[in-house]
Amino acid sequence: MDQFFASVDDTAQSRAAAWLARAQLRPTRQRLSLASLLVGDGQNRHVTAEGLFMAAKASGESVSLATVYNTLRAFCDAGLMNEITVDATRSYFDTCVEDHPHYFWEDTQDLTDAPAGAVAFSRLPDPPAGAEISRVDVVIRLRRT
């Protein structure tokens, strides 16, 4: 379930503006509003575009789902977030861009961080000629017993 910073105050706006400035993204009203929901309290989040859209609407922001998707893609392109694809129909956007694995809880459809360093690879395949590995996403699917 997507959880967001509930109140957007001056501190949240300042954090959002600094987050956007770090990536040299223009602080448009909609970017600032969405960034405040994402990083306003200084905590990392795993969100879906639909969840962020609903949170923006609940906060009174007039924004379309397409704008939320475009903004999340811009945040990813700028290196502020990573997109984690859990299946063909669902992606999550993670505000923590450090390398780390994830747990995907099948019953609740939640994505959470797994302990960093808990997964080790002894070898990755060599990439094809003219390519390099940019990132390895590890999603560990969990089912409650």
N, C-alpha and C positions, 0 to 999 in steps of 0.2 A: 504494500500500500504506500502510495506517495505521501510523504510528510514534508511540510514546508514551514519555513519561518512564518509565524502567524502575523506579527505586527511589523509594518514597514515604517520605521521611524528614521530620524536623522542619522543615527549610527548605521542602520541598515543601508540607507542611501549612500553613505560615505564608503562603506565596504564594497557596495556594488560598483560605485564609480571607480574606486581604486582597482578592483578586479578587472573592469573593462579597460582601464588605462594601461594596466600591465600588458595587455595584448594589443594595445593601440587601436582599440575598437571605439568608434564614435559613440558617445553615450546618448543615444536617442531615448525618448521617453519610454518606449516599449522595452528596449534593452535594459534600461535602468530598473524598470518595474519588475521584469522577469528575473534579472540578476539579484535584485533585493530579496525576492522569494527564495532564490537558490542559495545565496551566500550571505544573506543579511545578518545572520547570527554567528557567522564564522565557522559553521559546521559543514561537513561534506554530506552530499545527498546523492541518492540514486533515484532518478525520476523518469517517468514516461512523459511524452509530449502531451498526452491526454490529461494526465494528472496535473501538469503544470498549467495547462489551459484552464482546467477547473479551478485551480487555486488563484489564477489571475482574475478570472471572472468573479470569484468570491471576494477578492480584494477590491473589486470595483473597476478593474482595468478593462478597457474596451480593446480586445485583441482577438484576432481570428486564430483558429487552430493552425491554419497554413502559416501565419506569422510566427506562431510558437515553434513550429517545425523549422522554419527558415532561420529563426534566431538561434535555436539549439544547434543547428548545422554551422552557423557562423561562429558560435562559441567553440565548437569542436575544431573547425578549421583554424581558429586562432590559438588553439592549444589550451583553452580554458577548461575543456571537458573532453571526456572520451565517450564514444558510443559503444555500448556493449549489447550485442545481438544475442538474445537467448533462444529465439526460434524464428521461423520464417515470418511470423506476424508481430513480433514484439521486440522492441529495443528499449534499453534504458540508457540514460545519460548520467554519467558519473562526474561529479565536480572534483574528485581526487584523481589527478592525472599521473600520480606515481604508479609504477608497476606494482600490481597486486592482484591476487585471485579473488573470485567472487563465489558466493553460494547463491544458488537460485532455488528458492523454496517452492516446490511444485504446487503445494496445497494453497498457499496464500498469494502466489505469483510475486513474491518479494525478492529483490536482489539486495544482498548484503555483502559486506567485505568479509573475506576469509582472512585468516592471519597472514600477514605479509611474510614471505620467506618460508612458508609452510609447504610450498610446492617447489620442487627442484627438477630441473631437466639436465640430464647428463649430455644430451646432444639434440640439436635441432637439424633438420635437413638443410643442405646447402641450397640457397635460393637459385633460381634459374639465372642464366647469364643476363646481365644488365638490370638485375633487381637486387634489393636488399630487404632484410626483414625489418619492418618498422615497429612492430609491436606483436606480442603474443597475448591473446586473451584466454584466460582459463576460467571457465564457468563450471562449477561443481554442482550438479543437480541433486537436491535433497528431497527425500520422501520421509514423512514422519512414520515411526513404527508404533 
